Amino acid sequence: MTRLATAFAHARPALITFVTAGDGPTPAILDALVAGGADVIELGMPFTDPMADGPAIQAANIRSLAAGTTTAAILAIARDFRRRHPDTPLVLMGYANPMLRRGPDWFANAAAEAGVDGVICVDLPPEEDEALGPALRAHGIDPIRLATPTTDTARLPQVLAGASGFLYYVSVAGITGLQQAARGSIEQAVARLKAATDLPVAVGFGIRTPDQAAAVARVADGVVVGSAIVELVAQHGAEAPAHVRSYVSNLAQAIASARKKVAA
């Protein structure tokens, strides 16, 4: 099994956490995510125009780029992470421009050599899969696709074609961090998606508290938390890792408890 497949093979939903590369002490923050109980880590690639992201991640992008973070630096962070954590899946999440600047084959090869398991390219629609998808698949990297509340039955097969790893359900039609969908709408959406694919379905956007994470865990295969972690990094700077570990540990405990209650 791949690292991503193993992460979703537990008896409980996977906790997927996001942090922006180069914003704060990233290696220590990544270690804190693992120590806190994250099953999958998304490492954000900073970009000058992060159109899908809310204020917290936009600000993190600006801080990271101002600190001089480059694609090479991000890959070095990933490579060092893989040496320290051989079993935790690592997903690069970002936008097409930095990924394609040197060509898809260069990026896919470099990501694979760094130990990356999957890639989420936010602004590359499935209709443009040829721009990056074949290169990722050729190097054993999962192209992870996004579905949204506006992804209707007619378009869903196109979203799923060529996707692997897991399906990321963006639960609100908007940017990250500002709102959360009602549990009923999430439950209905997850049921519809799972009827169309065998891929695990992870739900993100707007999940901030352990109670919210637990509610999503009762219906989804994975829970994605990003903006709240990025805000901790912004607030605490060099001291962020300890705060991140504590916060993630509370999320992980809530998720495990939620699935136990469902099983009972």
N, C-alpha and C positions, 0 to 999 in steps of 0.2 A: 504493500500500500504506500501511496505517497504521504508526505507529511500532512498535507491538507486533508486527505481522506481519513487519516488516523485521528486528526483533531475533531472530526465530526462523527467518529465511531464510538464516542463515549455514550453512557446512558443518560447524559444530560446535554442540553444545548451548549454550543461552543460560545465562549466569550471572545469577541473580536475587538481589539482596541486599536486606536489610531493615534499617531503622534507625528508631528512635522519634523522631518530631518533637518538638523542644523539649528533648531530652535531650542536653546537651552542645552544642558549637558546630555545630548541624545544617547550616547552609549549607556550611561547610568540610568537614564529613564527607561530605555529598552529592557535593561536588566530588572528594573523595578516592575515593569509590566509582567514579565515572566514570573518573578517572585510573588507577585500579587495573585496570580492565577489566570492570566490571559492565555487562551488556547491558540489564538492566531493574532499576529501583529501586522497592522497596515502601517507602512512607513511612507509618509507623504513626501512627494517631490515638490519643493516650492516652485511657484510659477508666478509671473508678474500679473496674470489675469485669471485668477481662480474663480471662474464664473459660477460654479456650483456651490461655493463655500460661503458661509456666513462670516460675520465680523471677527469671531475668535480665530478662525483658521486663516482668514485673510491677513489679519495682523501677524500671525505666526509666519506666514509666507514672507511678509515684508521684513520681519526681524531676521529670518534665516538668510534671505538674499542679501540684506545689509551686512550680515556677518561673513559674506563671501562663499556661501554654500554652492557647490557645483555638482553636476551629475557625477563626476569622478569621486567627489567627497561622499556623496550618498552611497555609491557602490562600495566605497571603502568601509563605510559604517555597516553596510549589509554584510560584507565579507567578514569583518571582525565579529559581528553578532553571530554569524553562523559558526565561527570557531568556538565561541563561548556557549552557544545553545544549539547543538546539532539536531535537536528534534522539534523545535518550535517553528511552525510555518511562518514565513515572512512574505508579505505581499507589498509590492510597490504600487502606490496609488498616486495618480497625477494626471497630467494633461499631455496631449499629443506632441506639442512642440518640443519639449525637452527629450521625449522618448525617441522622436524620429529625426532629430537634428543631424545625427551622424549616420542615419539609416537604420531600418528595422533590424537587420542582421547584426549590426554592431551592438545595438542595445540589447537584443535578446541574448546574444552570446555573452556579453559582459554581465548581464543580470544572472544568467545561469552559472557563470563562473563564481559569482558572489554568493551563490546559494539561495537565490530568490525562488520562491515557489509559485507565485502568481502575480499577475499584473492587472490593475484596474485602470483603464484609460478613460477618464470621465467624459471627454468630449469627442471620442471616436465612436460613432454609431455603428451598429452591426452591419449596416449597408456598406461601410468602408472597412470591413474586416481585413481585406487584402493588404491594407497599409501596414498592419502590424501582426495580425493573428497568425498567419502561416509561419512567420519567423519565431514567434513565441512557442508555438506547438512543436516546431522542429527542434527546439532546444529544451523541450520537456517542461515548459512553463505554462501554467493554466491561464488562459485569457478569461477573466472573471467579468461577467456582464451585469449591467444594472437594469432592473425593471422598476417602473414607477406606477403610481395610481392611474396614469394615462396610457399605460401599455395595455392595449385592448387585445381581445382574443385573436384578431386578425394579424396583429404584429408580433405577438408573443413567440410564435415559431421562429421568426427571423432573429429575435433576441437570443433565443436558446441555441440556434444553430452555431456550432463551433465553440460554444461556451463550455467551461469545465471548472473544476474546483468547487465552486458554490455559486449560487445566484444571489446577488445583493439586491434586496428589495428596499428601495428608497420610499419610505412610508408616507412622505408628504411631497406635494408638488411645490417645491421651493428650495431654498438654500439650507445648508447645514446649521444645526444648533438653535434655531429660533422657535420651533414648534414641534409638537408630537401629535401623530394621528391617534384617533380614538381606538381603543382596543378592539372594538367590534369590526371596524374597517380593516384593521391589520389581520384579524383572524380570517375574515372573508378573503382577503387578498392572498394570504399564505395558502389557504385551502385551494384557491384557484390555480396558483402557481405550482403547487405540489402535484396537482392533478395532471399538469402538463410536462413535468420533468422529474427525473430521479435525482437531480442535483439537490444538495442541501439548500435550504432557503434561509438566508440570514437577513434580519431586519435592522435597519439603521435610520438615522436622522432624528434628532430630538430626544434621544434616550439619555437621561442624565442621572436619575436616582436609582438606588437598588430596587425600590418598589416598581418603577417603570421597567427596569430590566427584567424583573421577575414576571411581570405581566406579559411581556413579549415572549419570555422563555416558555411560557405555558403553551404557546401555539407555534413557535418557530424553531428551526434547527440551530440558529445562531443569533446572537444579540451583538450589535455593533455600537460602540461608544467612542466618540471622538472629541467633539468640541469641549466637553466638560474636562477632559484630560488636558487638552491644549490650554484651557483657561488656568488650570493648576500650574502648568509650566510658566505661563505668563505671570502669574501671581507670585510664585515662589522662586523662580530663577534657579540658581545653583542648588537651592535646598529642595527643589521639586521632587526628586526621586522618592524620598520618604513619604511625601504626601500622595504621590501617584500610587505607590505600593499599597498604602492603606485604603485609598479610594477603590482601587481595582479589587482588592481583597474583599471589600464589602459587596461589590457587584458580583463577584464569583460566588460568594456564599449565598446571595439572594437567588441567583440562577439555579444553583444546586438544590436549594430548598424548594424552589418553585416546582421543579420537575419531580422531586420526591413526593410532593403533595398531590400532583397529578397522578403519579403511579399508584399512590395509596388509594 
